[in-house]
């Protein structure tokens, strides 16, 4: 996966991780109040985090630099939890599918606020667009192979087009947590999870079952 190009060559003090944690928490608070990432001011962000503006620039070049490590770690974490489904045996039960998708939903929703801001920024930031495109391709490739494996085993609809079906399902899975929202109540979250499970089950597995 390509790395973002804006990382500074200057030395990073040991305190950088602590500063980053405070800044990310402050950024998340501001974003949840309705401020876009583009409108967040470094001076306000630093003040909210309890550090000086000068301290911010000791550690980070700009706001996107602040989120770079978080983004790379998040992309990895989201793929790992999603891959528990992609790498599962294609003859899984509906309940097993629901459990696996529940893990995916939880992982996305925990990171939803900052991820939404990064998607917004990617509209005008080429490095971020490339990062998201490569991550998207990893998901599609893995799910495509899951579908092909299931077709070979006779447990996934043989008429499905693997690549195109994977593209639609990955798009849906990325969108649903955004639609639900981070602070949705349990009843709403469970309803969306059940609906998503039903769509994927009927799309991939039900006919063979």
N, C-alpha and C positions, 0 to 999 in steps of 0.2 A: 504494500500500500504506500502511495507517495506521501511524503512528509511535507507539511506546510513549510514555506520557504522563509518565513519572517523571523525565525528564532535568532536571537542575538548571540554573537560570539563572546560577549563579555561574560565575566565570571558571575555565577549566581551564588549569593550568600546562602548559608545554611537555613536562614530564616525564611527563605523564599516560599517554602511549602506552607508555613503558617500564614504568611501574608496572603498567599493565593487563596487559602481556605476562607479567610475573612472576606476577601474581595468577592469571591464567587457567591458566598452567602448574601452579601449586600446586593450584588447584581441580581440575584434571584428575587430578592424582596422588591427591588425596583421594577423588574419585569412583571411581576405578579400584580403590581399596582397599576399596570397599564402602560408603562413607559417602554418605548421600543429601544432596542439595543443601539440604534443609530442616535437616539436622542439622549442616551445616558451620558452624562458628563463625567470625565475622570475625576474632577475635583469633588463632585457630589458623591461619587462612588467611594472615593478614598475616605471622605468624611464619614459616610455611613459605616464604613468598615473600621473606623477608628484609627486610621493611619494618615500620614501626610501625603500630599500630591507628589512630593519629591520621592517619597518611599515607593510609591507606585512605579515611577519611572526608573528607579534603581533596578527593579526586577522585571518590568515589562515594557515593551515598546508602545503598545496600544491595547485597546480592549480585546481585540481578537487574539493578540498574543497571550493575553491573560487566560483565554479559554482553550488555547491550543492543546495543552497536555490533557486537559479534561476531555476535550472532544475525541482525541485519539484513544484514550482509555475507554470512553463511552462507546465508541464505534466497536471496539474490541469486545466489550462486555455484552453489547446487544447482539453481536454475531454469535458469541458463545452460547447465550441462552436460547437464541433462535435455532442454533445448530442442534440443540437437543431434540428438536422436532425433525429437522432435515435429515439427521443421521439415524433417526429411530427406524425400527422395522416398519415397512409400509403396510403390514397387516395389523397395525395397532387398532385398539378398540376406540369407540367414540369417547368414552370416558378418559382414556389415556390421551387422546388428542386434546380434549378440553383442559386437562391438567397441564399439558405442555404449552398450550396457548395462554393459559393463565400466567405462567412464568414469563412469557414474552410480554404480555400486557403490563405486568407489574414492573418489569425492567424499563419499559418505555415510559410509563407514567412517572416513575421516580425521577426521571431525567427530562421530563417534558418541557419545563419552562425554558431551560437553557438550550435544549435542542431546537425548540421553535425559534428562538432568537438566532441560532446559528443557521437555520434554514433561510431565515429572512436575510441574513448577511450574505449568504451564498449567492443571492440573486445578482450581487454586484462584485463579488470576490471570486476570482477565477480559481485560486488555490483551494478554497473551500468547496467550490463546485466539483472540482476534480476529486477531492477527498470523499464527498458524498457519493459521487458517481461510482467510484471504485468499491465503496462499501455496499452500495446497492447491487453491483454486479456480483459480489461475493454471495449475497443472499440468493439472488436469482440462480446462479450456477449451482449452489448447493440444493435448492429446492427442485430445480430441473432434474438433477440426478436422482433425488428421492422419487420423483414422479416416474422417471424412466425405470428405476429399480422396481417400483410397484407394478408397472405395466408388464415387465418381464416375469414377475412372480404371479401375475394374474389377479392382483388384489387392488389395482387402480384401473379405472376405466380405460380400455385400450384405445378408445377413439380420441382421447385428449391430446392436444398438442403440448408437449412438456414445457418448452421454453416460454411460449406465450401465456400458458396457464400460470406458470411460476411468476411471470412479470405482474399479472393482474393480482395474484394473491399477495405478493410482497407489497405492492402498492396499497392494497386494502389494509394489511396489517400495520403499515406505518401510519395510515390515516386514522384508523379507529381510535387509538389512544388520544389523539388530538381532539377528535370529536367528543369523546367522553369527558375529557378535562382531568386535570390532576386531582381536583378536590371533589369529584363526584361521589355520591353516597354509595354504600355497598350494594343496595338494590339495583341501582342504575348500572353499576359496573358489572354485576353478575348477569344482568339482562343482555348487555352488549357482548359479554364473553360467550354466553349461550348462543346468541345469534351468530356470532362469528364462527363458533364451532359448527353450527348447523350448516352455514354456507360452505365451509371448507369440507366438511364431511360429505355433504351431498355432491360437491363438485368433484372430489377425488375418490372417495372410498365407498359410498353407499351402494352404488350399482353392483360392484363386485361382492360386497357383503351380502 
